[in-house]
Amino acid sequence: MSGSPRFPAGFAVQAMQPADVEAVLVVQAQAYAGFDLLEDAGFFLNRIELSPRTCWIARGDGELLGYLVSYPWTLGEPPQLNVPLRALPAGAHSWFLHDCAVAPAASGRGVGRALVSAGLRHASASGLACATLVSLGPARSYWAALGFEPVATDAGLLDGYGTDACYMRRLLSAER
C-alpha cells in the first residue's frame, strides 16, 4: 500500500500471512453461511504465494475481523473458485477482487470498505486500469455503492459462483 491510509479506530489492515489462513477460513465460513462457495486453505496459500502484496486482513482486538484476496488478472475472465493458479497473467490490466469477507461480529465497523480501499489504492498505484469482481446476488448493491458496475461477460465463466452472480467493474484513476 502506498501512503499512510487511515482506518476506522479499532483495527489495522495488514498483509495476509500463511499463519492467518486458519482464522481466514473461520471468517469465510461465518460470512458465507448458507452458500456452497467455500474455498480451502490451499486456495488461500496459493494466492498469498502468487500475490503477497495484494492479499490483506483486518485485525482488531487480537482477532481477524475480515480479509481481502485479490491479484492482477485478465479483464473479462474471472478465475474459477477454489482452483490453484500456476502463475498470474503477464501484462494484466485489471485488479481482480476475488474475495472480501467480514466476520459477522465486525459488521458495520467499516472493515470491508477499509480492505477494499487499501486494495483500490494499491491497484491504482500499480498502474492497473480497472478493478473487477464477481458479486454474489445479495452483495450487488454493496459493490454498486463502492462504484462497481455490472458488465457483460460469458455466463459460463460465472459457473460455480452461484445463482445471480454478476461480473462487475470499476475504472481506476488515482485512488486516494
C-alpha positions in Angstrom: 0.0 0.0 0.0 1.2 3.4 -0.8 0.9 6.4 1.5 -0.4 6.2 5.1 -4.0 5.2 4.8 -6.3 5.8 7.8 -8.7 3.2 9.0 -11.5 3.4 11.4 -10.5 3.1 15.1 -10.2 -0.4 16.4 -8.5 -2.3 13.7 -5.5 -2.4 11.3 -5.2 -3.6 7.7 -2.0 -5.7 7.1 -0.6 -8.3 4.7 -2.2 -11.7 4.9 0.4 -14.3 6.1 0.2 -18.1 5.8 -0.3 -18.3 9.6 -3.6 -16.3 9.1 -5.2 -18.8 6.9 -6.8 -20.8 9.7 -8.6 -17.7 11.0 -9.5 -16.7 7.4 -11.3 -20.0 7.0 -13.3 -19.3 10.1 -14.3 -15.9 8.9 -15.1 -17.3 5.4 -17.4 -19.9 6.9 -19.2 -17.3 9.0 -19.6 -14.8 6.2 -20.8 -17.4 3.6 -23.1 -19.4 5.8 -25.8 -20.8 3.5 -23.6 -20.6 0.4 -21.8 -23.5 -1.1 -18.8 -21.4 -2.2 -16.2 -22.1 0.5 -12.6 -22.2 -0.7 -10.0 -24.3 1.1 -6.7 -23.5 2.8 -4.7 -24.4 -0.3 -6.6 -21.7 -2.3 -5.6 -19.0 0.2 -2.0 -20.2 0.4 -1.8 -20.3 -3.4 -2.9 -16.7 -3.7 -0.6 -15.5 -0.9 2.3 -17.2 -2.7 1.4 -15.6 -6.1 0.5 -12.2 -4.9 1.6 -11.5 -1.3 1.2 -7.7 -1.7 -2.5 -7.9 -2.7 -3.9 -10.2 0.0 -4.8 -8.5 3.3 -6.5 -9.0 6.6 -8.1 -6.6 9.1 -7.2 -7.4 12.7 -8.6 -5.8 15.8 -8.6 -6.7 19.5 -6.4 -9.6 18.6 -8.9 -11.2 16.2 -9.2 -11.4 12.5 -12.1 -9.3 11.5 -12.0 -9.7 7.7 -9.9 -10.4 4.7 -9.4 -9.5 1.1 -7.8 -11.8 -1.6 -7.0 -10.0 -4.8 -4.5 -10.1 -7.6 -3.7 -8.7 -11.1 -5.8 -10.6 -13.6 -7.2 -10.7 -17.2 -10.1 -8.4 -17.8 -13.4 -10.2 -18.6 -12.2 -13.7 -17.5 -12.9 -14.3 -13.8 -11.0 -17.3 -12.5 -12.7 -20.4 -11.2 -13.3 -20.7 -7.5 -11.0 -22.8 -5.3 -8.7 -23.6 -8.2 -4.9 -23.1 -7.7 -3.2 -20.9 -10.2 0.3 -21.7 -11.6 1.0 -18.0 -12.3 -0.6 -14.6 -12.7 -1.1 -13.5 -16.2 1.7 -11.3 -17.7 0.6 -7.8 -18.6 -2.7 -7.9 -16.6 -4.6 -4.6 -16.8 -7.2 -5.5 -14.2 -7.2 -5.9 -10.4 -9.4 -8.9 -9.6 -11.0 -8.7 -6.2 -11.5 -12.4 -5.6 -13.0 -12.5 -2.2 -13.7 -9.9 0.6 -15.4 -11.2 3.7 -16.0 -9.7 7.1 -16.8 -11.6 10.3 -20.5 -11.0 11.3 -19.3 -9.7 14.7 -17.4 -6.9 12.9 -20.2 -6.0 10.5 -20.8 -2.2 10.3 -17.4 -1.2 11.5 -16.0 -0.3 8.1 -13.8 -3.3 7.8 -14.9 -4.3 4.3 -14.6 -0.7 3.0 -11.1 -0.3 4.6 -9.9 -3.5 2.9 -11.3 -2.6 -0.5 -9.9 1.0 -0.2 -6.5 -0.4 0.5 -6.7 -2.7 -2.5 -8.0 0.1 -4.8 -5.1 2.4 -3.8 -2.6 -0.4 -4.4 -4.1 -1.4 -7.8 -4.2 2.2 -9.0 -0.6 2.8 -7.8 0.4 -0.3 -9.7 -0.9 1.1 -12.9 -3.9 -1.2 -13.3 -6.7 0.3 -15.4 -9.7 -1.2 -13.6 -10.9 -3.3 -10.8 -13.2 -6.3 -11.3 -15.1 -8.8 -9.2 -17.9 -11.3 -9.3 -20.6 -10.3 -6.9 -22.9 -12.8 -5.3 -26.5 -11.7 -5.8 -27.1 -10.3 -2.3 -24.0 -8.2 -2.4 -24.6 -6.4 -5.7 -25.9 -3.2 -4.1 -22.9 -3.1 -1.7 -20.5 -3.2 -4.7 -22.5 -0.7 -6.7 -22.2 1.7 -3.7 -18.4 1.3 -4.0 -18.5 2.3 -7.7 -18.6 -1.1 -9.4 -21.0 -1.5 -12.3 -22.3 -4.7 -13.9 -20.5 -5.6 -17.2 -21.2 -8.4 -19.7 -19.1 -11.5 -19.7 -19.6 -15.0 -20.9 -22.2 -16.5 -18.4 -20.3 -19.8 -18.5 -17.4 -18.1 -16.8 -19.6 -17.4 -13.8 -20.5 -21.1 -13.3 -19.6 -22.0 -9.7 -20.3 -18.6 -8.3 -23.9 -19.3 -7.6 -27.2 -18.1 -9.0 -27.5 -14.4 -9.6 -23.7 -13.9 -9.7 -22.7 -10.7 -11.6 -19.4 -9.7 -13.1 -18.7 -6.0 -12.1 -16.0 -3.4 -13.0 -14.8 -0.1 -11.6 -12.4 2.1 -13.6 -9.4 3.2 -11.6 -8.0 6.6 -11.6 -5.7 8.0 -8.9 -7.4 6.3 -6.0 -6.7 8.1 -2.7 
